[in-house]
Amino acid sequence: MKKPIVALLYDFDSTLARSDMQNFGFIPALGMTPAEFWKETTDFSQKHGIERTLSYLFMMKKKCEEKGIPMTREWLGDMGKEVEFFPGVLTWFDRINAFGQENGIKVEHYLVSSGNAEIVAGTKIAGQFKEIYACEFLFDPMTGLPLWPKQVVNFTQKTQYFFRISKGVYDANDDVGVNEKTLERRIPYSNIIYIGDGMTDIPAMILAKNNGGKSIAVYPQGREDKVASLVHDGRVNYAFLADYTKGSRMEKAVQLIIQGVAIAERLGTGEGRI
């Protein structure tokens, strides 16, 4: 018998990682502080009217050129090794997968981030995701250096991946498949959980919540204020401390959602099977 699927979609920066992924290895390698790099990015964006995600990609390339650093795919991957995660993240995926298996559910993990895919590829958790959707560079095959942004995922563009994942249309360049009317989805909306950290995730959080899925906002220790408005305005289902350890409130909530899908399946009301 085919198992129903539960899909967990994650933001990365300040959701799984403790802050922006560039803050750990990339920015220190430039001899800058995160505050300096992000201020220059903001100033550049405001001065030229450039969308902020495009601005940070430009500044990554520009600063490496100024410092004489060859920003190859491999070098960016090395920067990913420096990323620090919230408690429990490194064992989270295997634990949730095992819990799903115990309840007759297949769990799949997807990353939907405005961060840099090349850095993510070098992190300890990159192999846990079925698909990684994030900003990417196009690299010159001769020099190995970036030429242009290949893929950009800004805050509102995150919403398209909700539909791609539901339909099983994973190619980010397949505009036909993602827009075609589909009677049967690989993963129903009700089986999707979106996990993010704040304002930049609001469109995706609302989309998940309003279509029968679940949205979860996470916050670092002592920073409940980061998500207070999301809860007050009804934009998320839940808000938890960014604690992914065994037995945490976060883990228990996700387990209950998975059990709810399993119960619906046994009652004959579930949909998404593989």
Solvent accessible surface area in square Angstrom, and as a share of the most:
residue,aa,sasa,rsa
1,M,203,0.90
2,K,128,0.54
3,K,62,0.26
4,P,6,0.04
5,I,0,0.00
6,V,0,0.00
7,A,0,0.00
8,L,0,0.00
9,L,2,0.01
10,Y,0,0.00
11,D,8,0.04
12,F,0,0.00
13,D,26,0.13
14,S,23,0.15
15,T,0,0.00
16,L,0,0.00
17,A,0,0.00
18,R,114,0.42
19,S,34,0.22
20,D,47,0.25
21,M,1,0.00
22,Q,3,0.01
23,N,31,0.16
24,F,41,0.17
25,G,7,0.07
26,F,0,0.00
27,I,0,0.00
28,P,70,0.44
29,A,46,0.35
30,L,4,0.02
31,G,70,0.68
32,M,24,0.11
33,T,68,0.40
34,P,50,0.31
35,A,78,0.60
36,E,86,0.39
37,F,0,0.00
38,W,41,0.14
39,K,129,0.55
40,E,66,0.30
41,T,0,0.00
42,T,43,0.25
43,D,64,0.33
44,F,37,0.16
45,S,15,0.10
46,Q,138,0.61
47,K,163,0.69
48,H,101,0.45
49,G,69,0.66
50,I,56,0.29
51,E,64,0.29
52,R,93,0.34
53,T,4,0.03
54,L,73,0.36
55,S,0,0.00
56,Y,14,0.05
57,L,1,0.00
58,F,92,0.38
59,M,4,0.02
60,M,0,0.00
61,K,56,0.24
62,K,72,0.30
63,K,18,0.08
64,C,2,0.01
65,E,111,0.50
66,E,98,0.44
67,K,103,0.43
68,G,62,0.59
69,I,35,0.18
70,P,85,0.53
71,M,4,0.02
72,T,30,0.17
73,R,115,0.42
74,E,123,0.55
75,W,51,0.18
76,L,0,0.00
77,G,14,0.13
78,D,65,0.33
79,M,26,0.11
80,G,1,0.01
81,K,128,0.54
82,E,95,0.43
83,V,10,0.06
84,E,98,0.44
85,F,23,0.10
86,F,13,0.06
87,P,60,0.38
88,G,21,0.20
89,V,0,0.00
90,L,89,0.44
91,T,78,0.45
92,W,0,0.00
93,F,0,0.00
94,D,89,0.46
95,R,47,0.17
96,I,0,0.00
97,N,54,0.28
98,A,50,0.39
99,F,30,0.13
100,G,0,0.00
101,Q,112,0.50
102,E,137,0.61
103,N,38,0.19
104,G,33,0.32
105,I,1,0.01
106,K,73,0.31
107,V,15,0.09
108,E,8,0.04
109,H,5,0.02
110,Y,0,0.00
111,L,0,0.00
112,V,1,0.00
113,S,0,0.00
114,S,18,0.11
115,G,3,0.03
116,N,0,0.00
117,A,15,0.12
118,E,4,0.02
119,I,1,0.00
120,V,0,0.00
121,A,69,0.53
122,G,18,0.18
123,T,11,0.07
124,K,146,0.62
125,I,2,0.01
126,A,17,0.13
127,G,80,0.77
128,Q,56,0.25
129,F,19,0.08
130,K,92,0.39
131,E,52,0.23
132,I,54,0.28
133,Y,13,0.05
134,A,1,0.01
135,C,0,0.00
136,E,45,0.20
137,F,4,0.02
138,L,88,0.44
139,F,25,0.10
140,D,31,0.16
141,P,127,0.80
142,M,173,0.77
143,T,82,0.48
144,G,25,0.24
145,L,70,0.35
146,P,10,0.07
147,L,88,0.44
148,W,181,0.64
149,P,37,0.23
150,K,121,0.51
151,Q,39,0.17
152,V,35,0.20
153,V,0,0.00
154,N,29,0.15
155,F,70,0.29
156,T,87,0.50
157,Q,75,0.33
158,K,4,0.02
159,T,34,0.19
160,Q,57,0.26
161,Y,1,0.00
162,F,4,0.02
163,F,64,0.27
164,R,2,0.01
165,I,0,0.00
166,S,0,0.00
167,K,30,0.13
168,G,25,0.24
169,V,27,0.15
170,Y,48,0.18
171,D,85,0.44
172,A,27,0.21
173,N,120,0.62
174,D,50,0.26
175,D,91,0.47
176,V,107,0.62
177,G,13,0.13
178,V,19,0.11
179,N,120,0.61
180,E,97,0.43
181,K,182,0.77
182,T,47,0.27
183,L,171,0.85
184,E,151,0.68
185,R,63,0.23
186,R,69,0.25
187,I,0,0.00
188,P,7,0.04
189,Y,44,0.17
190,S,57,0.37
191,N,9,0.05
192,I,1,0.00
193,I,1,0.00
194,Y,3,0.01
195,I,0,0.00
196,G,0,0.00
197,D,16,0.08
198,G,5,0.05
199,M,129,0.58
200,T,52,0.30
201,D,0,0.00
202,I,16,0.08
203,P,40,0.25
204,A,5,0.04
205,M,0,0.00
206,I,57,0.29
207,L,34,0.17
208,A,0,0.00
209,K,62,0.26
210,N,111,0.57
211,N,54,0.28
212,G,41,0.40
213,G,2,0.02
214,K,57,0.24
215,S,0,0.00
216,I,0,0.00
217,A,0,0.00
218,V,0,0.00
219,Y,25,0.09
220,P,36,0.23
221,Q,146,0.65
222,G,53,0.51
223,R,110,0.40
224,E,91,0.41
225,D,93,0.48
226,K,60,0.25
227,V,4,0.02
228,A,56,0.43
229,S,55,0.35
230,L,1,0.01
231,V,79,0.46
232,H,161,0.72
233,D,83,0.43
234,G,37,0.36
235,R,83,0.30
236,V,9,0.05
237,N,52,0.27
238,Y,81,0.31
239,A,24,0.19
240,F,14,0.06
241,L,59,0.29
242,A,4,0.03
243,D,36,0.19
244,Y,0,0.00
245,T,50,0.29
246,K,166,0.70
247,G,39,0.38
248,S,12,0.08
249,R,164,0.60
250,M,1,0.00
251,E,6,0.03
252,K,114,0.48
253,A,12,0.10
254,V,0,0.00
255,Q,41,0.18
256,L,122,0.61
257,I,20,0.10
258,I,0,0.00
259,Q,64,0.29
260,G,38,0.36
261,V,17,0.10
262,A,3,0.03
263,I,86,0.44
264,A,34,0.26
265,E,18,0.08
266,R,172,0.63
267,L,136,0.68
268,G,59,0.57
269,T,95,0.55
270,G,20,0.19
271,E,117,0.52
272,G,1,0.01
273,R,96,0.35
274,I,72,0.36
